[in-house]
Amino acid sequence: MQQQPQMNPQAAMPEPPQMVSTKDAMYFSDMMSWNLLAAKKAHFFASQCRDPEVVQAIERAGQMHQRHYDMILRHLQTPPQPPVM
């Protein structure tokens, strides 16, 4: 019976891969969709509330999801950097 090498899930990848797999690309798309939907829902629900503290909390949550969406987008738009030798 062959043993698989143990991978440490906590270990960070030293550098990003040169190519993104189809599965990874689909996951990026899903993450962006989830964050955009959460931001839109937060904005909608904040507009339905009357309590200013609740409105503020929901808006902060929506802004967080918008920041995550923007961050993912920036990472995907940044061209890969050549390795430093």
PDB file of N, CA, C and O in Angstrom, chain B, residues numbered from 101:
ATOM      1  N   MET B 101       0.838  -1.176   0.000  1.00  0.00           N
ATOM      2  CA  MET B 101       0.000   0.000   0.000  1.00  0.00           C
ATOM      3  C   MET B 101       0.886   1.244   0.000  1.00  0.00           C
ATOM      4  O   MET B 101       1.758   1.391   0.856  1.00  0.00           O
ATOM      5  N   GLN B 102       0.660   2.130  -0.955  1.00  0.00           N
ATOM      6  CA  GLN B 102       1.455   3.351  -1.046  1.00  0.00           C
ATOM      7  C   GLN B 102       0.961   4.385  -0.071  1.00  0.00           C
ATOM      8  O   GLN B 102      -0.237   4.521   0.174  1.00  0.00           O
ATOM      9  N   GLN B 103       1.921   5.119   0.486  1.00  0.00           N
ATOM     10  CA  GLN B 103       1.548   6.205   1.390  1.00  0.00           C
ATOM     11  C   GLN B 103       1.614   7.523   0.630  1.00  0.00           C
ATOM     12  O   GLN B 103       2.556   7.782  -0.119  1.00  0.00           O
ATOM     13  N   GLN B 104       0.605   8.338   0.836  1.00  0.00           N
ATOM     14  CA  GLN B 104       0.569   9.660   0.223  1.00  0.00           C
ATOM     15  C   GLN B 104       1.403  10.610   1.078  1.00  0.00           C
ATOM     16  O   GLN B 104       1.400  10.498   2.304  1.00  0.00           O
ATOM     17  N   PRO B 105       2.116  11.540   0.449  1.00  0.00           N
ATOM     18  CA  PRO B 105       2.851  12.526   1.255  1.00  0.00           C
ATOM     19  C   PRO B 105       1.858  13.378   2.047  1.00  0.00           C
ATOM     20  O   PRO B 105       0.807  13.774   1.544  1.00  0.00           O
ATOM     21  N   GLN B 106       2.222  13.644   3.291  1.00  0.00           N
ATOM     22  CA  GLN B 106       1.364  14.448   4.158  1.00  0.00           C
ATOM     23  C   GLN B 106       1.512  15.921   3.792  1.00  0.00           C
ATOM     24  O   GLN B 106       2.624  16.441   3.702  1.00  0.00           O
ATOM     25  N   MET B 107       0.398  16.572   3.585  1.00  0.00           N
ATOM     26  CA  MET B 107       0.417  18.000   3.287  1.00  0.00           C
ATOM     27  C   MET B 107      -0.055  18.750   4.512  1.00  0.00           C
ATOM     28  O   MET B 107      -1.043  18.370   5.139  1.00  0.00           O
ATOM     29  N   ASN B 108       0.641  19.805   4.849  1.00  0.00           N
ATOM     30  CA  ASN B 108       0.280  20.629   5.979  1.00  0.00           C
ATOM     31  C   ASN B 108      -0.704  21.692   5.501  1.00  0.00           C
ATOM     32  O   ASN B 108      -0.314  22.584   4.747  1.00  0.00           O
ATOM     33  N   PRO B 109      -1.981  21.624   5.921  1.00  0.00           N
ATOM     34  CA  PRO B 109      -2.956  22.607   5.443  1.00  0.00           C
ATOM     35  C   PRO B 109      -2.655  24.027   5.919  1.00  0.00           C
ATOM     36  O   PRO B 109      -3.174  24.988   5.350  1.00  0.00           O
ATOM     37  N   GLN B 110      -1.827  24.174   6.948  1.00  0.00           N
ATOM     38  CA  GLN B 110      -1.483  25.500   7.468  1.00  0.00           C
ATOM     39  C   GLN B 110      -0.324  26.132   6.710  1.00  0.00           C
ATOM     40  O   GLN B 110      -0.098  27.337   6.823  1.00  0.00           O
ATOM     41  N   ALA B 111       0.416  25.334   5.936  1.00  0.00           N
ATOM     42  CA  ALA B 111       1.590  25.855   5.234  1.00  0.00           C
ATOM     43  C   ALA B 111       1.153  26.746   4.081  1.00  0.00           C
ATOM     44  O   ALA B 111       0.279  26.383   3.294  1.00  0.00           O
ATOM     45  N   ALA B 112       1.769  27.904   3.993  1.00  0.00           N
ATOM     46  CA  ALA B 112       1.449  28.847   2.916  1.00  0.00           C
ATOM     47  C   ALA B 112       2.226  28.461   1.664  1.00  0.00           C
ATOM     48  O   ALA B 112       3.350  27.964   1.741  1.00  0.00           O
ATOM     49  N   MET B 113       1.617  28.695   0.529  1.00  0.00           N
ATOM     50  CA  MET B 113       2.281  28.447  -0.743  1.00  0.00           C
ATOM     51  C   MET B 113       3.354  29.522  -0.904  1.00  0.00           C
ATOM     52  O   MET B 113       3.051  30.708  -0.770  1.00  0.00           O
ATOM     53  N   PRO B 114       4.612  29.136  -1.192  1.00  0.00           N
ATOM     54  CA  PRO B 114       5.678  30.129  -1.279  1.00  0.00           C
ATOM     55  C   PRO B 114       5.456  31.150  -2.394  1.00  0.00           C
ATOM     56  O   PRO B 114       5.855  32.307  -2.257  1.00  0.00           O
ATOM     57  N   GLU B 115       4.837  30.747  -3.474  1.00  0.00           N
ATOM     58  CA  GLU B 115       4.514  31.667  -4.558  1.00  0.00           C
ATOM     59  C   GLU B 115       3.291  31.140  -5.299  1.00  0.00           C
ATOM     60  O   GLU B 115       3.047  29.934  -5.303  1.00  0.00           O
ATOM     61  N   PRO B 116       2.529  32.013  -5.918  1.00  0.00           N
ATOM     62  CA  PRO B 116       1.323  31.549  -6.616  1.00  0.00           C
ATOM     63  C   PRO B 116       1.693  30.710  -7.830  1.00  0.00           C
ATOM     64  O   PRO B 116       2.755  30.901  -8.422  1.00  0.00           O
ATOM     65  N   PRO B 117       0.829  29.794  -8.196  1.00  0.00           N
ATOM     66  CA  PRO B 117       1.119  28.983  -9.379  1.00  0.00           C
ATOM     67  C   PRO B 117       1.086  29.836 -10.643  1.00  0.00           C
ATOM     68  O   PRO B 117       0.435  30.880 -10.670  1.00  0.00           O
ATOM     69  N   GLN B 118       1.771  29.404 -11.669  1.00  0.00           N
ATOM     70  CA  GLN B 118       1.816  30.133 -12.934  1.00  0.00           C
ATOM     71  C   GLN B 118       0.491  30.029 -13.689  1.00  0.00           C
ATOM     72  O   GLN B 118       0.175  30.867 -14.534  1.00  0.00           O
ATOM     73  N   MET B 119      -0.282  28.978 -13.369  1.00  0.00           N
ATOM     74  CA  MET B 119      -1.529  28.750 -14.081  1.00  0.00           C
ATOM     75  C   MET B 119      -2.629  28.440 -13.071  1.00  0.00           C
ATOM     76  O   MET B 119      -2.381  27.788 -12.057  1.00  0.00           O
ATOM     77  N   VAL B 120      -3.824  28.901 -13.348  1.00  0.00           N
ATOM     78  CA  VAL B 120      -4.976  28.627 -12.494  1.00  0.00           C
ATOM     79  C   VAL B 120      -5.786  27.522 -13.160  1.00  0.00           C
ATOM     80  O   VAL B 120      -6.118  27.607 -14.342  1.00  0.00           O
ATOM     81  N   SER B 121      -6.097  26.494 -12.395  1.00  0.00           N
ATOM     82  CA  SER B 121      -6.877  25.392 -12.956  1.00  0.00           C
ATOM     83  C   SER B 121      -8.322  25.830 -13.189  1.00  0.00           C
ATOM     84  O   SER B 121      -8.770  26.846 -12.658  1.00  0.00           O
ATOM     85  N   THR B 122      -9.029  25.058 -13.980  1.00  0.00           N
ATOM     86  CA  THR B 122     -10.440  25.342 -14.237  1.00  0.00           C
ATOM     87  C   THR B 122     -11.231  25.303 -12.938  1.00  0.00           C
ATOM     88  O   THR B 122     -12.106  26.139 -12.713  1.00  0.00           O
ATOM     89  N   LYS B 123     -10.924  24.334 -12.086  1.00  0.00           N
ATOM     90  CA  LYS B 123     -11.614  24.214 -10.801  1.00  0.00           C
ATOM     91  C   LYS B 123     -11.359  25.453  -9.941  1.00  0.00           C
ATOM     92  O   LYS B 123     -12.282  25.978  -9.317  1.00  0.00           O
ATOM     93  N   ASP B 124     -10.115  25.917  -9.907  1.00  0.00           N
ATOM     94  CA  ASP B 124      -9.786  27.126  -9.143  1.00  0.00           C
ATOM     95  C   ASP B 124     -10.504  28.347  -9.712  1.00  0.00           C
ATOM     96  O   ASP B 124     -11.013  29.174  -8.956  1.00  0.00           O
ATOM     97  N   ALA B 125     -10.548  28.463 -11.029  1.00  0.00           N
ATOM     98  CA  ALA B 125     -11.220  29.600 -11.667  1.00  0.00           C
ATOM     99  C   ALA B 125     -12.708  29.602 -11.322  1.00  0.00           C
ATOM    100  O   ALA B 125     -13.291  30.658 -11.076  1.00  0.00           O
ATOM    101  N   MET B 126     -13.316  28.426 -11.305  1.00  0.00           N
ATOM    102  CA  MET B 126     -14.730  28.334 -10.948  1.00  0.00           C
ATOM    103  C   MET B 126     -14.935  28.718  -9.484  1.00  0.00           C
ATOM    104  O   MET B 126     -15.937  29.346  -9.142  1.00  0.00           O
ATOM    105  N   TYR B 127     -13.988  28.342  -8.618  1.00  0.00           N
ATOM    106  CA  TYR B 127     -14.098  28.709  -7.208  1.00  0.00           C
ATOM    107  C   TYR B 127     -13.953  30.221  -7.029  1.00  0.00           C
ATOM    108  O   TYR B 127     -14.669  30.822  -6.228  1.00  0.00           O
ATOM    109  N   PHE B 128     -13.029  30.838  -7.772  1.00  0.00           N
ATOM    110  CA  PHE B 128     -12.904  32.298  -7.720  1.00  0.00           C
ATOM    111  C   PHE B 128     -14.216  32.952  -8.133  1.00  0.00           C
ATOM    112  O   PHE B 128     -14.680  33.895  -7.492  1.00  0.00           O
ATOM    113  N   SER B 129     -14.801  32.448  -9.195  1.00  0.00           N
ATOM    114  CA  SER B 129     -16.080  32.979  -9.668  1.00  0.00           C
ATOM    115  C   SER B 129     -17.155  32.836  -8.589  1.00  0.00           C
ATOM    116  O   SER B 129     -17.931  33.763  -8.353  1.00  0.00           O
ATOM    117  N   ASP B 130     -17.197  31.682  -7.941  1.00  0.00           N
ATOM    118  CA  ASP B 130     -18.163  31.467  -6.861  1.00  0.00           C
ATOM    119  C   ASP B 130     -17.931  32.430  -5.706  1.00  0.00           C
ATOM    120  O   ASP B 130     -18.878  33.020  -5.187  1.00  0.00           O
ATOM    121  N   MET B 131     -16.666  32.592  -5.298  1.00  0.00           N
ATOM    122  CA  MET B 131     -16.361  33.504  -4.187  1.00  0.00           C
ATOM    123  C   MET B 131     -16.806  34.927  -4.506  1.00  0.00           C
ATOM    124  O   MET B 131     -17.358  35.623  -3.653  1.00  0.00           O
ATOM    125  N   MET B 132     -16.561  35.349  -5.739  1.00  0.00           N
ATOM    126  CA  MET B 132     -16.965  36.700  -6.118  1.00  0.00           C
ATOM    127  C   MET B 132     -18.487  36.827  -6.107  1.00  0.00           C
ATOM    128  O   MET B 132     -19.026  37.839  -5.659  1.00  0.00           O
ATOM    129  N   SER B 133     -19.172  35.805  -6.599  1.00  0.00           N
ATOM    130  CA  SER B 133     -20.644  35.827  -6.601  1.00  0.00           C
ATOM    131  C   SER B 133     -21.189  35.880  -5.186  1.00  0.00           C
ATOM    132  O   SER B 133     -22.113  36.644  -4.903  1.00  0.00           O
ATOM    133  N   TRP B 134     -20.622  35.071  -4.291  1.00  0.00           N
ATOM    134  CA  TRP B 134     -21.098  35.039  -2.901  1.00  0.00           C
ATOM    135  C   TRP B 134     -20.916  36.408  -2.245  1.00  0.00           C
ATOM    136  O   TRP B 134     -21.823  36.911  -1.582  1.00  0.00           O
ATOM    137  N   ASN B 135     -19.749  37.003  -2.432  1.00  0.00           N
ATOM    138  CA  ASN B 135     -19.480  38.298  -1.801  1.00  0.00           C
ATOM    139  C   ASN B 135     -20.347  39.402  -2.397  1.00  0.00           C
ATOM    140  O   ASN B 135     -20.843  40.257  -1.663  1.00  0.00           O
ATOM    141  N   LEU B 136     -20.535  39.399  -3.702  1.00  0.00           N
ATOM    142  CA  LEU B 136     -21.368  40.415  -4.321  1.00  0.00           C
ATOM    143  C   LEU B 136     -22.816  40.270  -3.856  1.00  0.00           C
ATOM    144  O   LEU B 136     -23.467  41.268  -3.547  1.00  0.00           O
ATOM    145  N   LEU B 137     -23.320  39.051  -3.805  1.00  0.00           N
ATOM    146  CA  LEU B 137     -24.686  38.824  -3.344  1.00  0.00           C
ATOM    147  C   LEU B 137     -24.847  39.255  -1.884  1.00  0.00           C
ATOM    148  O   LEU B 137     -25.846  39.879  -1.530  1.00  0.00           O
ATOM    149  N   ALA B 138     -23.874  38.927  -1.042  1.00  0.00           N
ATOM    150  CA  ALA B 138     -23.944  39.314   0.371  1.00  0.00           C
ATOM    151  C   ALA B 138     -23.938  40.842   0.514  1.00  0.00           C
ATOM    152  O   ALA B 138     -24.667  41.390   1.340  1.00  0.00           O
ATOM    153  N   ALA B 139     -23.118  41.524  -0.287  1.00  0.00           N
ATOM    154  CA  ALA B 139     -23.078  42.991  -0.233  1.00  0.00           C
ATOM    155  C   ALA B 139     -24.420  43.580  -0.659  1.00  0.00           C
ATOM    156  O   ALA B 139     -24.918  44.515  -0.034  1.00  0.00           O
ATOM    157  N   LYS B 140     -24.999  43.033  -1.719  1.00  0.00           N
ATOM    158  CA  LYS B 140     -26.299  43.527  -2.196  1.00  0.00           C
ATOM    159  C   LYS B 140     -27.407  43.271  -1.173  1.00  0.00           C
ATOM    160  O   LYS B 140     -28.247  44.137  -0.929  1.00  0.00           O
ATOM    161  N   LYS B 141     -27.402  42.080  -0.580  1.00  0.00           N
ATOM    162  CA  LYS B 141     -28.419  41.763   0.425  1.00  0.00           C
ATOM    163  C   LYS B 141     -28.284  42.670   1.643  1.00  0.00           C
ATOM    164  O   LYS B 141     -29.282  43.139   2.190  1.00  0.00           O
ATOM    165  N   ALA B 142     -27.051  42.915   2.061  1.00  0.00           N
ATOM    166  CA  ALA B 142     -26.838  43.792   3.214  1.00  0.00           C
ATOM    167  C   ALA B 142     -27.369  45.185   2.914  1.00  0.00           C
ATOM    168  O   ALA B 142     -28.027  45.793   3.759  1.00  0.00           O
ATOM    169  N   HIS B 143     -27.092  45.693   1.727  1.00  0.00           N
ATOM    170  CA  HIS B 143     -27.584  47.019   1.359  1.00  0.00           C
ATOM    171  C   HIS B 143     -29.115  47.041   1.366  1.00  0.00           C
ATOM    172  O   HIS B 143     -29.722  47.988   1.865  1.00  0.00           O
ATOM    173  N   PHE B 144     -29.732  46.003   0.817  1.00  0.00           N
ATOM    174  CA  PHE B 144     -31.190  45.935   0.795  1.00  0.00           C
ATOM    175  C   PHE B 144     -31.762  45.888   2.210  1.00  0.00           C
ATOM    176  O   PHE B 144     -32.678  46.642   2.538  1.00  0.00           O
ATOM    177  N   PHE B 145     -31.219  44.995   3.055  1.00  0.00           N
ATOM    178  CA  PHE B 145     -31.770  44.849   4.396  1.00  0.00           C
ATOM    179  C   PHE B 145     -31.517  46.096   5.247  1.00  0.00           C
ATOM    180  O   PHE B 145     -32.340  46.454   6.089  1.00  0.00           O
ATOM    181  N   ALA B 146     -30.384  46.749   5.026  1.00  0.00           N
ATOM    182  CA  ALA B 146     -30.133  47.997   5.759  1.00  0.00           C
ATOM    183  C   ALA B 146     -31.167  49.046   5.382  1.00  0.00           C
ATOM    184  O   ALA B 146     -31.582  49.848   6.219  1.00  0.00           O
ATOM    185  N   SER B 147     -31.582  49.037   4.117  1.00  0.00           N
ATOM    186  CA  SER B 147     -32.589  50.026   3.691  1.00  0.00           C
ATOM    187  C   SER B 147     -33.968  49.723   4.269  1.00  0.00           C
ATOM    188  O   SER B 147     -34.839  50.593   4.265  1.00  0.00           O
ATOM    189  N   GLN B 148     -34.180  48.509   4.766  1.00  0.00           N
ATOM    190  CA  GLN B 148     -35.469  48.114   5.330  1.00  0.00           C
ATOM    191  C   GLN B 148     -35.547  48.345   6.847  1.00  0.00           C
ATOM    192  O   GLN B 148     -36.623  48.260   7.441  1.00  0.00           O
ATOM    193  N   CYS B 149     -34.406  48.633   7.458  1.00  0.00           N
ATOM    194  CA  CYS B 149     -34.361  48.798   8.917  1.00  0.00           C
ATOM    195  C   CYS B 149     -34.640  50.243   9.326  1.00  0.00           C
ATOM    196  O   CYS B 149     -34.442  51.185   8.559  1.00  0.00           O
ATOM    197  N   ARG B 150     -35.105  50.375  10.555  1.00  0.00           N
ATOM    198  CA  ARG B 150     -35.357  51.717  11.105  1.00  0.00           C
ATOM    199  C   ARG B 150     -34.396  52.056  12.232  1.00  0.00           C
ATOM    200  O   ARG B 150     -34.190  53.231  12.534  1.00  0.00           O
ATOM    201  N   ASP B 151     -33.812  51.056  12.851  1.00  0.00           N
ATOM    202  CA  ASP B 151     -32.882  51.280  13.960  1.00  0.00           C
ATOM    203  C   ASP B 151     -31.511  51.666  13.384  1.00  0.00           C
ATOM    204  O   ASP B 151     -30.895  50.859  12.688  1.00  0.00           O
ATOM    205  N   PRO B 152     -31.027  52.877  13.659  1.00  0.00           N
ATOM    206  CA  PRO B 152     -29.751  53.333  13.083  1.00  0.00           C
ATOM    207  C   PRO B 152     -28.564  52.440  13.430  1.00  0.00           C
ATOM    208  O   PRO B 152     -27.654  52.286  12.615  1.00  0.00           O
ATOM    209  N   GLU B 153     -28.555  51.856  14.613  1.00  0.00           N
ATOM    210  CA  GLU B 153     -27.443  50.978  14.991  1.00  0.00           C
ATOM    211  C   GLU B 153     -27.449  49.704  14.163  1.00  0.00           C
ATOM    212  O   GLU B 153     -26.394  49.217  13.756  1.00  0.00           O
ATOM    213  N   VAL B 154     -28.623  49.171  13.917  1.00  0.00           N
ATOM    214  CA  VAL B 154     -28.736  47.962  13.093  1.00  0.00           C
ATOM    215  C   VAL B 154     -28.357  48.287  11.650  1.00  0.00           C
ATOM    216  O   VAL B 154     -27.648  47.520  10.998  1.00  0.00           O
ATOM    217  N   VAL B 155     -28.837  49.428  11.158  1.00  0.00           N
ATOM    218  CA  VAL B 155     -28.491  49.856   9.798  1.00  0.00           C
ATOM    219  C   VAL B 155     -26.975  49.949   9.662  1.00  0.00           C
ATOM    220  O   VAL B 155     -26.401  49.461   8.688  1.00  0.00           O
ATOM    221  N   GLN B 156     -26.333  50.573  10.638  1.00  0.00           N
ATOM    222  CA  GLN B 156     -24.871  50.745  10.587  1.00  0.00           C
ATOM    223  C   GLN B 156     -24.154  49.398  10.609  1.00  0.00           C
ATOM    224  O   GLN B 156     -23.191  49.204   9.869  1.00  0.00           O
ATOM    225  N   ALA B 157     -24.607  48.472  11.443  1.00  0.00           N
ATOM    226  CA  ALA B 157     -23.973  47.150  11.526  1.00  0.00           C
ATOM    227  C   ALA B 157     -24.125  46.385  10.216  1.00  0.00           C
ATOM    228  O   ALA B 157     -23.180  45.753   9.745  1.00  0.00           O
ATOM    229  N   ILE B 158     -25.318  46.446   9.632  1.00  0.00           N
ATOM    230  CA  ILE B 158     -25.553  45.738   8.370  1.00  0.00           C
ATOM    231  C   ILE B 158     -24.749  46.378   7.245  1.00  0.00           C
ATOM    232  O   ILE B 158     -24.198  45.672   6.400  1.00  0.00           O
ATOM    233  N   GLU B 159     -24.676  47.702   7.226  1.00  0.00           N
ATOM    234  CA  GLU B 159     -23.877  48.386   6.193  1.00  0.00           C
ATOM    235  C   GLU B 159     -22.397  48.028   6.317  1.00  0.00           C
ATOM    236  O   GLU B 159     -21.718  47.846   5.307  1.00  0.00           O
ATOM    237  N   ARG B 160     -21.892  47.927   7.552  1.00  0.00           N
ATOM    238  CA  ARG B 160     -20.485  47.528   7.742  1.00  0.00           C
ATOM    239  C   ARG B 160     -20.259  46.124   7.184  1.00  0.00           C
ATOM    240  O   ARG B 160     -19.241  45.870   6.540  1.00  0.00           O
ATOM    241  N   ALA B 161     -21.200  45.216   7.426  1.00  0.00           N
ATOM    242  CA  ALA B 161     -21.070  43.854   6.896  1.00  0.00           C
ATOM    243  C   ALA B 161     -21.080  43.884   5.367  1.00  0.00           C
ATOM    244  O   ALA B 161     -20.296  43.183   4.727  1.00  0.00           O
ATOM    245  N   GLY B 162     -21.955  44.686   4.789  1.00  0.00           N
ATOM    246  CA  GLY B 162     -22.000  44.803   3.335  1.00  0.00           C
ATOM    247  C   GLY B 162     -20.713  45.382   2.763  1.00  0.00           C
ATOM    248  O   GLY B 162     -20.229  44.933   1.724  1.00  0.00           O
ATOM    249  N   GLN B 163     -20.158  46.387   3.450  1.00  0.00           N
ATOM    250  CA  GLN B 163     -18.893  46.976   3.001  1.00  0.00           C
ATOM    251  C   GLN B 163     -17.752  45.969   3.081  1.00  0.00           C
ATOM    252  O   GLN B 163     -16.870  45.961   2.223  1.00  0.00           O
ATOM    253  N   MET B 164     -17.765  45.118   4.111  1.00  0.00           N
ATOM    254  CA  MET B 164     -16.746  44.080   4.232  1.00  0.00           C
ATOM    255  C   MET B 164     -16.809  43.145   3.026  1.00  0.00           C
ATOM    256  O   MET B 164     -15.776  42.815   2.444  1.00  0.00           O
ATOM    257  N   HIS B 165     -18.020  42.716   2.645  1.00  0.00           N
ATOM    258  CA  HIS B 165     -18.162  41.825   1.499  1.00  0.00           C
ATOM    259  C   HIS B 165     -17.753  42.529   0.204  1.00  0.00           C
ATOM    260  O   HIS B 165     -17.185  41.901  -0.689  1.00  0.00           O
ATOM    261  N   GLN B 166     -18.038  43.825   0.098  1.00  0.00           N
ATOM    262  CA  GLN B 166     -17.610  44.574  -1.082  1.00  0.00           C
ATOM    263  C   GLN B 166     -16.081  44.651  -1.143  1.00  0.00           C
ATOM    264  O   GLN B 166     -15.495  44.516  -2.217  1.00  0.00           O
ATOM    265  N   ARG B 167     -15.436  44.868   0.009  1.00  0.00           N
ATOM    266  CA  ARG B 167     -13.961  44.893   0.043  1.00  0.00           C
ATOM    267  C   ARG B 167     -13.391  43.543  -0.372  1.00  0.00           C
ATOM    268  O   ARG B 167     -12.412  43.485  -1.116  1.00  0.00           O
ATOM    269  N   HIS B 168     -13.998  42.455   0.106  1.00  0.00           N
ATOM    270  CA  HIS B 168     -13.513  41.119  -0.266  1.00  0.00           C
ATOM    271  C   HIS B 168     -13.661  40.894  -1.764  1.00  0.00           C
ATOM    272  O   HIS B 168     -12.761  40.356  -2.409  1.00  0.00           O
ATOM    273  N   TYR B 169     -14.800  41.307  -2.316  1.00  0.00           N
ATOM    274  CA  TYR B 169     -15.024  41.191  -3.761  1.00  0.00           C
ATOM    275  C   TYR B 169     -13.939  41.962  -4.523  1.00  0.00           C
ATOM    276  O   TYR B 169     -13.340  41.439  -5.463  1.00  0.00           O
ATOM    277  N   ASP B 170     -13.696  43.204  -4.109  1.00  0.00           N
ATOM    278  CA  ASP B 170     -12.695  44.043  -4.776  1.00  0.00           C
ATOM    279  C   ASP B 170     -11.292  43.448  -4.642  1.00  0.00           C
ATOM    280  O   ASP B 170     -10.498  43.509  -5.581  1.00  0.00           O
ATOM    281  N   MET B 171     -10.991  42.878  -3.487  1.00  0.00           N
ATOM    282  CA  MET B 171      -9.673  42.283  -3.259  1.00  0.00           C
ATOM    283  C   MET B 171      -9.452  41.081  -4.182  1.00  0.00           C
ATOM    284  O   MET B 171      -8.387  40.938  -4.783  1.00  0.00           O
ATOM    285  N   ILE B 172     -10.457  40.229  -4.285  1.00  0.00           N
ATOM    286  CA  ILE B 172     -10.351  39.068  -5.177  1.00  0.00           C
ATOM    287  C   ILE B 172     -10.159  39.543  -6.609  1.00  0.00           C
ATOM    288  O   ILE B 172      -9.320  39.010  -7.334  1.00  0.00           O
ATOM    289  N   LEU B 173     -10.930  40.542  -7.018  1.00  0.00           N
ATOM    290  CA  LEU B 173     -10.828  41.078  -8.369  1.00  0.00           C
ATOM    291  C   LEU B 173      -9.431  41.630  -8.639  1.00  0.00           C
ATOM    292  O   LEU B 173      -8.855  41.378  -9.698  1.00  0.00           O
ATOM    293  N   ARG B 174      -8.882  42.387  -7.678  1.00  0.00           N
ATOM    294  CA  ARG B 174      -7.518  42.939  -7.854  1.00  0.00           C
ATOM    295  C   ARG B 174      -6.500  41.820  -8.001  1.00  0.00           C
ATOM    296  O   ARG B 174      -5.607  41.901  -8.845  1.00  0.00           O
ATOM    297  N   HIS B 175      -6.625  40.777  -7.188  1.00  0.00           N
ATOM    298  CA  HIS B 175      -5.679  39.657  -7.278  1.00  0.00           C
ATOM    299  C   HIS B 175      -5.765  38.978  -8.638  1.00  0.00           C
ATOM    300  O   HIS B 175      -4.748  38.562  -9.193  1.00  0.00           O
ATOM    301  N   LEU B 176      -6.958  38.867  -9.166  1.00  0.00           N
ATOM    302  CA  LEU B 176      -7.129  38.201 -10.457  1.00  0.00           C
ATOM    303  C   LEU B 176      -6.656  39.087 -11.617  1.00  0.00           C
ATOM    304  O   LEU B 176      -6.277  38.572 -12.670  1.00  0.00           O
ATOM    305  N   GLN B 177      -6.676  40.390 -11.437  1.00  0.00           N
ATOM    306  CA  GLN B 177      -6.259  41.305 -12.505  1.00  0.00           C
ATOM    307  C   GLN B 177      -4.755  41.569 -12.507  1.00  0.00           C
ATOM    308  O   GLN B 177      -4.208  42.015 -13.515  1.00  0.00           O
ATOM    309  N   THR B 178      -4.089  41.299 -11.396  1.00  0.00           N
ATOM    310  CA  THR B 178      -2.654  41.554 -11.295  1.00  0.00           C
ATOM    311  C   THR B 178      -1.893  40.512 -12.097  1.00  0.00           C
ATOM    312  O   THR B 178      -2.040  39.315 -11.850  1.00  0.00           O
ATOM    313  N   PRO B 179      -1.070  40.954 -13.070  1.00  0.00           N
ATOM    314  CA  PRO B 179      -0.309  39.973 -13.854  1.00  0.00           C
ATOM    315  C   PRO B 179       0.719  39.280 -12.966  1.00  0.00           C
ATOM    316  O   PRO B 179       1.257  39.898 -12.047  1.00  0.00           O
ATOM    317  N   PRO B 180       0.995  38.014 -13.228  1.00  0.00           N
ATOM    318  CA  PRO B 180       1.994  37.306 -12.408  1.00  0.00           C
ATOM    319  C   PRO B 180       3.366  37.942 -12.562  1.00  0.00           C
ATOM    320  O   PRO B 180       3.761  38.348 -13.655  1.00  0.00           O
ATOM    321  N   GLN B 181       4.070  38.018 -11.467  1.00  0.00           N
ATOM    322  CA  GLN B 181       5.421  38.590 -11.463  1.00  0.00           C
ATOM    323  C   GLN B 181       6.438  37.494 -11.764  1.00  0.00           C
ATOM    324  O   GLN B 181       6.300  36.378 -11.263  1.00  0.00           O
ATOM    325  N   PRO B 182       7.457  37.787 -12.574  1.00  0.00           N
ATOM    326  CA  PRO B 182       8.478  36.778 -12.838  1.00  0.00           C
ATOM    327  C   PRO B 182       9.261  36.468 -11.564  1.00  0.00           C
ATOM    328  O   PRO B 182       9.462  37.352 -10.731  1.00  0.00           O
ATOM    329  N   PRO B 183       9.703  35.224 -11.407  1.00  0.00           N
ATOM    330  CA  PRO B 183      10.451  34.878 -10.186  1.00  0.00           C
ATOM    331  C   PRO B 183      11.763  35.661 -10.112  1.00  0.00           C
ATOM    332  O   PRO B 183      12.419  35.906 -11.125  1.00  0.00           O
ATOM    333  N   VAL B 184      12.124  36.042  -8.894  1.00  0.00           N
ATOM    334  CA  VAL B 184      13.359  36.778  -8.646  1.00  0.00           C
ATOM    335  C   VAL B 184      14.473  35.774  -8.447  1.00  0.00           C
ATOM    336  O   VAL B 184      14.349  34.864  -7.628  1.00  0.00           O
ATOM    337  N   MET B 185      15.549  35.926  -9.178  1.00  0.00           N
ATOM    338  CA  MET B 185      16.670  34.994  -9.073  1.00  0.00           C
ATOM    339  C   MET B 185      17.814  35.635  -8.356  1.00  0.00           C
ATOM    340  O   MET B 185      18.855  35.007  -8.167  1.00  0.00           O
TER     341      MET B 185
END
